[in-house]
Amino acid sequence: MGKKRTVVVVEDEDAIRRAVVDALRITGYEVVEAADGAEGLEAARRAGVDLVLLDLLLPKMDGFTVLEQLRVSHPALPVIILTARGSEDDRVRGLKIGADDYVVKPFSARELLARVQAVLRRSPERPTPVIRIMAGNTTVDCGRSGHSTRRGTCGAFGNGSGYSSTLGSARWPRSFARGIALLRLGTQRRNH
């Protein structure tokens, strides 16, 4: 059996947090609990987190702020908002700033678990260590989204999402795919 997935639950209401945590643990997830926004942001930024369940109405830092800050440091980390704020404006705002799903309270444990599974199924695996490709005078550092030559550093490869499916069916870092294209172009120029 593989490694257990880790879910951070950021919810200030004890009864709701306990129910969500229990449902996740019974289903086989590792769970980290946080009762306020600041604690939740810190927990979500730790290594090994696979998903965040985030309330919006939180002490110390509201859920929208947590999500905005999390998107800066961890743009690919899946987040599901769990909240009583069900207006269309709130749902649209949450999704626009980076939530992967939005669930309005009250909700059933069965529905929540299905949404957790669906979001994790759609989420790419966590990035692997930095890969460097060297050919002649060019070094492509796919983890840093750039390349360098003996003359200096050149532009960035990525455009935001960080992944490309252009190299077969695997999900390769977009910078890796562009790095390979750059190396091919450099090799072609030298051969002409």
N, C-alpha and C positions, 0 to 999 in steps of 0.2 A: 504494500500500500504506500502511496506517495505521502509527501509532507502535508501536514494539516495546513489549510489556508487560515490566515490571521485576519480577523475583522476588528476594527476599532468602532466601538459604539459610543457616540457622543450624545448624551441625553441627560438633562438635569432632573427629570421626574423619576424618582427611585423606582416606583412600581413599573413604569413602562420600560426603564432600562433593564430591570431584573427579568421581566418577561422576554424581552428581545435577547438578552444574554443567554437565558436558559434555553430558548428555542435554538439558538445558534450552537451552543455547546452540545445539546442533545443530538444535533445533526452532524456533529463532528468537527466543528470549527474551533480554533483557538480564538479567544476573545479578550480584548483589552478594553476596559471601561474608563470613561471620562465623564465627569458631572458638570463641566463647564467648558466654554469655548477655548480658553487658553490651554487648559490641560488636554483637551481633545486635539488641538493643533500640534502640540508637542508629541502626543502619542502617535498621531498619524504620520509624522515626519520620521519616525524610527524605522530602521531597516527591517525588512521582512513583512511589512503590512501589505495585504492584498486588496483590502476594501475598507471604506469608511462609511458608516451609517451616521448621518449628521442631522440633528435637530436644528431648527433655526432660532428659536427663542431660548437663548442660553445666557447665563450670567458670565461676566467678565469679557466675553467677546461673542457677538452674535454669529449665527451659522453662516450668513452670507460673507462676513469678513473672514471667517475661518476658511471657507471655500476659496475665496479670492487669494488668500495668502498661500493656501495649499497648491493652487494652480501655478503659482510662481515657482515654488520649490519642487513640486512633484506633479507635473502636468499630465502624466499618464495614469496616476493613481485613481482607480474607480471610486466614485462617491455617489451614494444614494441619500437623498434628503428625506427625512421622516419628520413630518411636522403637522401641526394643526392649522397652519397658514395655507389655506387651499384656494386663495383667489387666483384668477388667471394671471394677474400681474406678478404675483409671487412665484408661481410655477414657471412662467416664462423667464423671469429674472434668474431663478436658480439654474435652469437649463442653459441659459445664455452664458452664465459665468462659469459653467463647467460641470454641473451635476450630470451624472449618467442616467439617473432616474429620479423621480419625485413621487413620494408616497404620502398621501394625506391621511392623518389619524381621524378616526380609528381604522385600523387595518388588522387583518388576521395574520397569525403566525405563518400559516400555510402560504398566503400570498407573498408575504415578505421573503420567506425562504426561496420561493420560486423566482422572485426578482433578484435576489442575491445570486442565485445560481446562474440566471440569464446574464447578468452583468459580468460575472466572473468568466463565463464561457466566451463572451465577446472581447474580453480584455487580453491584450498581448502579455506574454510572459515578461518578467522584469528584465531590464537590459543586462547584457553580459559584460564582462570586463572590456576595457578599451582595446580596440584592435588597430594596429598600425600596419600599413602596407607600404613597402618601399620598392621603388623601381627607378633605377638610375639616380638622377638628382632630385627626385620627387618622393616625399613621404606623405602619405594620406593617413591622418589620425581620425578614424571614423567616430570615435567617442567624443572628439572635440569639435566636430563639424567644420573642419578646415583642412587645408593641406599646405605644405611648405616646400620650398625648393632651396637650393643653395643661395638664391637671391633674396629670399624672404618668404613671408607668409602671404597666402592668397585668400580669396573670399570664402564664405561659408557655403556649405552644401545643403543644409536642411532648410525646410520651409515652415517649420512649426510642429507638424505631427511627429516627425522623427522616424517614420517607418515607410518602407516601400515594399511592394510585392512584385517588383519588376524582375527579380531574379528567381524565376520559378514560382512554386507555390508557397515557399517559406516567407515569413515576415522578416526581412532584412532591414537593418537600419538604413534609412534613405541615404545617409551620408556614405554608407558602405557602397551602395549601388552607384552613387555618383562618383565615389572614389575610384571604383573599377573603371567607369567610363572615362574619367580623367586620365587614369594610367594608360588606358588603351589609346586615347587621343595623343598623349605625350609620346608613346611608343610609335604611333603612326607618323607623327611629325618628324621624329628622329630618323625614321626609315625612308623618308622621302627626300 
